[in-house]
Amino acid sequence: MYYIIWKYTVDNTKQQKFEEEYDRNGSWFKFFEPCNDYMGHDLLKNMDGETYLLIDKWMSKNDYENFLKSNQLEYDAINNRSKELYDLEEQIGLFNSI
């Protein structure tokens, strides 16, 4: 499995909307879900109340990259809309399971 881990800092006034967009019924899940190689994601909220981790799960790095190449315009549109929902986005890393 291939994992992409993101960290977000979200102001408390935006948290509800952020959670709606990034949870399993949100825009990102609906975008990736039709791909058979997408294994879902986990959204975690830190006890500090402002920090989230998003863990995207894919069968492989190639599967993710191929899907992204084929759907880049839609990805960019969702990404641009989502930027207003958080204060900071950081890619923690790209991981393979062992």
CNS distance restraints for C-alpha pairs under 8 A (distance, minus, plus):
assign (resid   1 and name CA) (resid  57 and name CA) 6.84 0.50 0.50
assign (resid   1 and name CA) (resid  58 and name CA) 5.82 0.50 0.50
assign (resid   1 and name CA) (resid  59 and name CA) 4.73 0.50 0.50
assign (resid   1 and name CA) (resid  60 and name CA) 5.61 0.50 0.50
assign (resid   1 and name CA) (resid  96 and name CA) 5.73 0.50 0.50
assign (resid   1 and name CA) (resid  97 and name CA) 5.41 0.50 0.50
assign (resid   2 and name CA) (resid  57 and name CA) 5.84 0.50 0.50
assign (resid   2 and name CA) (resid  58 and name CA) 5.02 0.50 0.50
assign (resid   2 and name CA) (resid  59 and name CA) 5.84 0.50 0.50
assign (resid   2 and name CA) (resid  60 and name CA) 4.93 0.50 0.50
assign (resid   2 and name CA) (resid  61 and name CA) 5.79 0.50 0.50
assign (resid   2 and name CA) (resid  94 and name CA) 7.37 0.50 0.50
assign (resid   2 and name CA) (resid  95 and name CA) 5.76 0.50 0.50
assign (resid   2 and name CA) (resid  96 and name CA) 4.62 0.50 0.50
assign (resid   2 and name CA) (resid  97 and name CA) 6.54 0.50 0.50
assign (resid   3 and name CA) (resid  55 and name CA) 6.41 0.50 0.50
assign (resid   3 and name CA) (resid  56 and name CA) 5.49 0.50 0.50
assign (resid   3 and name CA) (resid  57 and name CA) 4.79 0.50 0.50
assign (resid   3 and name CA) (resid  58 and name CA) 6.33 0.50 0.50
assign (resid   3 and name CA) (resid  94 and name CA) 5.78 0.50 0.50
assign (resid   3 and name CA) (resid  95 and name CA) 4.95 0.50 0.50
assign (resid   3 and name CA) (resid  96 and name CA) 6.18 0.50 0.50
assign (resid   3 and name CA) (resid  97 and name CA) 7.85 0.50 0.50
assign (resid   4 and name CA) (resid  55 and name CA) 5.74 0.50 0.50
assign (resid   4 and name CA) (resid  56 and name CA) 5.09 0.50 0.50
assign (resid   4 and name CA) (resid  57 and name CA) 6.79 0.50 0.50
assign (resid   4 and name CA) (resid  91 and name CA) 7.65 0.50 0.50
assign (resid   4 and name CA) (resid  92 and name CA) 7.80 0.50 0.50
assign (resid   4 and name CA) (resid  93 and name CA) 6.11 0.50 0.50
assign (resid   4 and name CA) (resid  94 and name CA) 4.77 0.50 0.50
assign (resid   4 and name CA) (resid  95 and name CA) 6.42 0.50 0.50
assign (resid   5 and name CA) (resid  53 and name CA) 6.83 0.50 0.50
assign (resid   5 and name CA) (resid  54 and name CA) 5.71 0.50 0.50
assign (resid   5 and name CA) (resid  55 and name CA) 4.61 0.50 0.50
assign (resid   5 and name CA) (resid  56 and name CA) 6.43 0.50 0.50
assign (resid   5 and name CA) (resid  91 and name CA) 6.06 0.50 0.50
assign (resid   5 and name CA) (resid  92 and name CA) 5.35 0.50 0.50
assign (resid   5 and name CA) (resid  93 and name CA) 5.54 0.50 0.50
assign (resid   5 and name CA) (resid  94 and name CA) 6.52 0.50 0.50
assign (resid   5 and name CA) (resid  95 and name CA) 7.97 0.50 0.50
assign (resid   6 and name CA) (resid  53 and name CA) 5.57 0.50 0.50
assign (resid   6 and name CA) (resid  54 and name CA) 5.07 0.50 0.50
assign (resid   6 and name CA) (resid  55 and name CA) 6.49 0.50 0.50
assign (resid   6 and name CA) (resid  89 and name CA) 7.00 0.50 0.50
assign (resid   6 and name CA) (resid  90 and name CA) 5.68 0.50 0.50
assign (resid   6 and name CA) (resid  91 and name CA) 4.43 0.50 0.50
assign (resid   6 and name CA) (resid  92 and name CA) 5.35 0.50 0.50
assign (resid   6 and name CA) (resid  93 and name CA) 7.34 0.50 0.50
assign (resid   7 and name CA) (resid  51 and name CA) 7.07 0.50 0.50
assign (resid   7 and name CA) (resid  52 and name CA) 5.70 0.50 0.50
assign (resid   7 and name CA) (resid  53 and name CA) 4.63 0.50 0.50
assign (resid   7 and name CA) (resid  54 and name CA) 6.46 0.50 0.50
assign (resid   7 and name CA) (resid  88 and name CA) 7.93 0.50 0.50
assign (resid   7 and name CA) (resid  89 and name CA) 5.78 0.50 0.50
assign (resid   7 and name CA) (resid  90 and name CA) 5.08 0.50 0.50
assign (resid   7 and name CA) (resid  91 and name CA) 6.22 0.50 0.50
assign (resid   7 and name CA) (resid  92 and name CA) 6.40 0.50 0.50
assign (resid   8 and name CA) (resid  51 and name CA) 5.67 0.50 0.50
assign (resid   8 and name CA) (resid  52 and name CA) 5.08 0.50 0.50
assign (resid   8 and name CA) (resid  53 and name CA) 6.38 0.50 0.50
assign (resid   8 and name CA) (resid  54 and name CA) 7.97 0.50 0.50
assign (resid   8 and name CA) (resid  86 and name CA) 6.58 0.50 0.50
assign (resid   8 and name CA) (resid  87 and name CA) 7.38 0.50 0.50
assign (resid   8 and name CA) (resid  88 and name CA) 5.47 0.50 0.50
assign (resid   8 and name CA) (resid  89 and name CA) 4.65 0.50 0.50
assign (resid   8 and name CA) (resid  90 and name CA) 6.45 0.50 0.50
assign (resid   9 and name CA) (resid  50 and name CA) 5.52 0.50 0.50
assign (resid   9 and name CA) (resid  51 and name CA) 4.68 0.50 0.50
assign (resid   9 and name CA) (resid  52 and name CA) 6.46 0.50 0.50
assign (resid   9 and name CA) (resid  86 and name CA) 5.98 0.50 0.50
assign (resid   9 and name CA) (resid  87 and name CA) 5.54 0.50 0.50
assign (resid   9 and name CA) (resid  88 and name CA) 5.03 0.50 0.50
assign (resid   9 and name CA) (resid  89 and name CA) 6.75 0.50 0.50
assign (resid  10 and name CA) (resid  14 and name CA) 6.44 0.50 0.50
assign (resid  10 and name CA) (resid  15 and name CA) 6.06 0.50 0.50
assign (resid  10 and name CA) (resid  18 and name CA) 7.69 0.50 0.50
assign (resid  10 and name CA) (resid  50 and name CA) 5.19 0.50 0.50
assign (resid  10 and name CA) (resid  51 and name CA) 6.36 0.50 0.50
assign (resid  10 and name CA) (resid  52 and name CA) 7.66 0.50 0.50
assign (resid  10 and name CA) (resid  85 and name CA) 7.05 0.50 0.50
assign (resid  10 and name CA) (resid  86 and name CA) 4.57 0.50 0.50
assign (resid  10 and name CA) (resid  87 and name CA) 5.52 0.50 0.50
assign (resid  10 and name CA) (resid  88 and name CA) 7.18 0.50 0.50
assign (resid  11 and name CA) (resid  15 and name CA) 6.38 0.50 0.50
assign (resid  11 and name CA) (resid  50 and name CA) 6.22 0.50 0.50
assign (resid  11 and name CA) (resid  86 and name CA) 6.81 0.50 0.50
assign (resid  11 and name CA) (resid  87 and name CA) 6.82 0.50 0.50
assign (resid  12 and name CA) (resid  49 and name CA) 7.65 0.50 0.50
assign (resid  12 and name CA) (resid  50 and name CA) 6.68 0.50 0.50
assign (resid  14 and name CA) (resid  18 and name CA) 6.06 0.50 0.50
assign (resid  14 and name CA) (resid  85 and name CA) 5.85 0.50 0.50
assign (resid  14 and name CA) (resid  86 and name CA) 7.15 0.50 0.50
assign (resid  15 and name CA) (resid  19 and name CA) 5.97 0.50 0.50
assign (resid  15 and name CA) (resid  50 and name CA) 7.99 0.50 0.50
assign (resid  15 and name CA) (resid  85 and name CA) 7.63 0.50 0.50
assign (resid  16 and name CA) (resid  20 and name CA) 6.23 0.50 0.50
assign (resid  17 and name CA) (resid  21 and name CA) 6.21 0.50 0.50
assign (resid  17 and name CA) (resid  85 and name CA) 6.99 0.50 0.50
assign (resid  18 and name CA) (resid  22 and name CA) 6.08 0.50 0.50
assign (resid  18 and name CA) (resid  85 and name CA) 5.46 0.50 0.50
assign (resid  18 and name CA) (resid  86 and name CA) 7.21 0.50 0.50
assign (resid  19 and name CA) (resid  23 and name CA) 5.58 0.50 0.50
assign (resid  20 and name CA) (resid  25 and name CA) 7.12 0.50 0.50
assign (resid  20 and name CA) (resid  26 and name CA) 5.56 0.50 0.50
assign (resid  21 and name CA) (resid  25 and name CA) 7.40 0.50 0.50
assign (resid  21 and name CA) (resid  26 and name CA) 4.10 0.50 0.50
assign (resid  21 and name CA) (resid  27 and name CA) 5.44 0.50 0.50
assign (resid  21 and name CA) (resid  28 and name CA) 6.81 0.50 0.50
assign (resid  21 and name CA) (resid  82 and name CA) 7.84 0.50 0.50
assign (resid  22 and name CA) (resid  26 and name CA) 5.25 0.50 0.50
assign (resid  22 and name CA) (resid  27 and name CA) 6.86 0.50 0.50
assign (resid  22 and name CA) (resid  28 and name CA) 6.08 0.50 0.50
assign (resid  22 and name CA) (resid  29 and name CA) 7.17 0.50 0.50
assign (resid  22 and name CA) (resid  43 and name CA) 7.15 0.50 0.50
assign (resid  23 and name CA) (resid  28 and name CA) 7.98 0.50 0.50
assign (resid  23 and name CA) (resid  29 and name CA) 7.14 0.50 0.50
assign (resid  23 and name CA) (resid  42 and name CA) 7.79 0.50 0.50
assign (resid  23 and name CA) (resid  43 and name CA) 6.40 0.50 0.50
assign (resid  24 and name CA) (resid  29 and name CA) 5.54 0.50 0.50
assign (resid  24 and name CA) (resid  30 and name CA) 7.90 0.50 0.50
assign (resid  24 and name CA) (resid  40 and name CA) 7.99 0.50 0.50
assign (resid  24 and name CA) (resid  41 and name CA) 7.55 0.50 0.50
assign (resid  25 and name CA) (resid  29 and name CA) 6.26 0.50 0.50
assign (resid  25 and name CA) (resid  30 and name CA) 6.79 0.50 0.50
assign (resid  26 and name CA) (resid  30 and name CA) 6.30 0.50 0.50
assign (resid  27 and name CA) (resid  31 and name CA) 6.06 0.50 0.50
assign (resid  27 and name CA) (resid  78 and name CA) 7.34 0.50 0.50
assign (resid  28 and name CA) (resid  32 and name CA) 6.32 0.50 0.50
assign (resid  28 and name CA) (resid  78 and name CA) 7.45 0.50 0.50
assign (resid  29 and name CA) (resid  33 and name CA) 5.56 0.50 0.50
assign (resid  29 and name CA) (resid  40 and name CA) 7.26 0.50 0.50
assign (resid  29 and name CA) (resid  41 and name CA) 7.75 0.50 0.50
assign (resid  30 and name CA) (resid  34 and name CA) 7.38 0.50 0.50
assign (resid  31 and name CA) (resid  75 and name CA) 7.84 0.50 0.50
assign (resid  32 and name CA) (resid  38 and name CA) 6.44 0.50 0.50
assign (resid  33 and name CA) (resid  38 and name CA) 6.35 0.50 0.50
assign (resid  33 and name CA) (resid  40 and name CA) 7.18 0.50 0.50
assign (resid  34 and name CA) (resid  38 and name CA) 7.93 0.50 0.50
assign (resid  35 and name CA) (resid  67 and name CA) 7.51 0.50 0.50
assign (resid  37 and name CA) (resid  58 and name CA) 5.76 0.50 0.50
assign (resid  37 and name CA) (resid  59 and name CA) 5.26 0.50 0.50
assign (resid  37 and name CA) (resid  60 and name CA) 7.69 0.50 0.50
assign (resid  37 and name CA) (resid  63 and name CA) 6.23 0.50 0.50
assign (resid  37 and name CA) (resid  64 and name CA) 7.63 0.50 0.50
assign (resid  38 and name CA) (resid  57 and name CA) 6.28 0.50 0.50
assign (resid  38 and name CA) (resid  58 and name CA) 4.67 0.50 0.50
assign (resid  38 and name CA) (resid  59 and name CA) 6.56 0.50 0.50
assign (resid  38 and name CA) (resid  64 and name CA) 7.55 0.50 0.50
assign (resid  39 and name CA) (resid  56 and name CA) 7.75 0.50 0.50
assign (resid  39 and name CA) (resid  57 and name CA) 5.05 0.50 0.50
assign (resid  39 and name CA) (resid  58 and name CA) 5.16 0.50 0.50
assign (resid  39 and name CA) (resid  59 and name CA) 6.80 0.50 0.50
assign (resid  40 and name CA) (resid  56 and name CA) 6.30 0.50 0.50
assign (resid  40 and name CA) (resid  57 and name CA) 5.55 0.50 0.50
assign (resid  40 and name CA) (resid  58 and name CA) 7.43 0.50 0.50
assign (resid  41 and name CA) (resid  54 and name CA) 6.89 0.50 0.50
assign (resid  41 and name CA) (resid  55 and name CA) 5.29 0.50 0.50
assign (resid  41 and name CA) (resid  56 and name CA) 4.41 0.50 0.50
assign (resid  41 and name CA) (resid  57 and name CA) 5.64 0.50 0.50
assign (resid  42 and name CA) (resid  53 and name CA) 7.94 0.50 0.50
assign (resid  42 and name CA) (resid  54 and name CA) 5.73 0.50 0.50
assign (resid  42 and name CA) (resid  55 and name CA) 5.14 0.50 0.50
assign (resid  42 and name CA) (resid  56 and name CA) 6.78 0.50 0.50
assign (resid  43 and name CA) (resid  52 and name CA) 6.91 0.50 0.50
assign (resid  43 and name CA) (resid  53 and name CA) 5.86 0.50 0.50
assign (resid  43 and name CA) (resid  54 and name CA) 4.63 0.50 0.50
assign (resid  43 and name CA) (resid  55 and name CA) 6.56 0.50 0.50
assign (resid  44 and name CA) (resid  52 and name CA) 5.42 0.50 0.50
assign (resid  44 and name CA) (resid  53 and name CA) 5.06 0.50 0.50
assign (resid  44 and name CA) (resid  54 and name CA) 6.36 0.50 0.50
assign (resid  45 and name CA) (resid  49 and name CA) 6.74 0.50 0.50
assign (resid  45 and name CA) (resid  50 and name CA) 7.54 0.50 0.50
assign (resid  45 and name CA) (resid  51 and name CA) 6.01 0.50 0.50
assign (resid  45 and name CA) (resid  52 and name CA) 4.47 0.50 0.50
assign (resid  45 and name CA) (resid  53 and name CA) 6.56 0.50 0.50
assign (resid  46 and name CA) (resid  50 and name CA) 6.90 0.50 0.50
assign (resid  46 and name CA) (resid  51 and name CA) 5.27 0.50 0.50
assign (resid  46 and name CA) (resid  52 and name CA) 5.85 0.50 0.50
assign (resid  46 and name CA) (resid  53 and name CA) 7.84 0.50 0.50
assign (resid  47 and name CA) (resid  51 and name CA) 7.98 0.50 0.50
assign (resid  58 and name CA) (resid  63 and name CA) 7.03 0.50 0.50
assign (resid  58 and name CA) (resid  64 and name CA) 6.38 0.50 0.50
assign (resid  59 and name CA) (resid  63 and name CA) 6.58 0.50 0.50
assign (resid  59 and name CA) (resid  64 and name CA) 7.90 0.50 0.50
assign (resid  60 and name CA) (resid  64 and name CA) 6.54 0.50 0.50
assign (resid  61 and name CA) (resid  65 and name CA) 6.17 0.50 0.50
assign (resid  62 and name CA) (resid  66 and name CA) 5.90 0.50 0.50
assign (resid  63 and name CA) (resid  67 and name CA) 6.16 0.50 0.50
assign (resid  64 and name CA) (resid  68 and name CA) 6.14 0.50 0.50
assign (resid  65 and name CA) (resid  69 and name CA) 6.12 0.50 0.50
assign (resid  66 and name CA) (resid  70 and name CA) 6.28 0.50 0.50
assign (resid  67 and name CA) (resid  71 and name CA) 6.18 0.50 0.50
assign (resid  68 and name CA) (resid  72 and name CA) 5.39 0.50 0.50
assign (resid  68 and name CA) (resid  75 and name CA) 7.29 0.50 0.50
assign (resid  71 and name CA) (resid  75 and name CA) 6.21 0.50 0.50
assign (resid  72 and name CA) (resid  76 and name CA) 6.06 0.50 0.50
assign (resid  73 and name CA) (resid  77 and name CA) 6.29 0.50 0.50
assign (resid  74 and name CA) (resid  78 and name CA) 6.30 0.50 0.50
assign (resid  75 and name CA) (resid  79 and name CA) 6.01 0.50 0.50
assign (resid  76 and name CA) (resid  80 and name CA) 6.03 0.50 0.50
assign (resid  77 and name CA) (resid  81 and name CA) 6.35 0.50 0.50
assign (resid  78 and name CA) (resid  82 and name CA) 6.08 0.50 0.50
assign (resid  79 and name CA) (resid  83 and name CA) 6.41 0.50 0.50
assign (resid  82 and name CA) (resid  86 and name CA) 7.63 0.50 0.50
assign (resid  83 and name CA) (resid  87 and name CA) 7.94 0.50 0.50
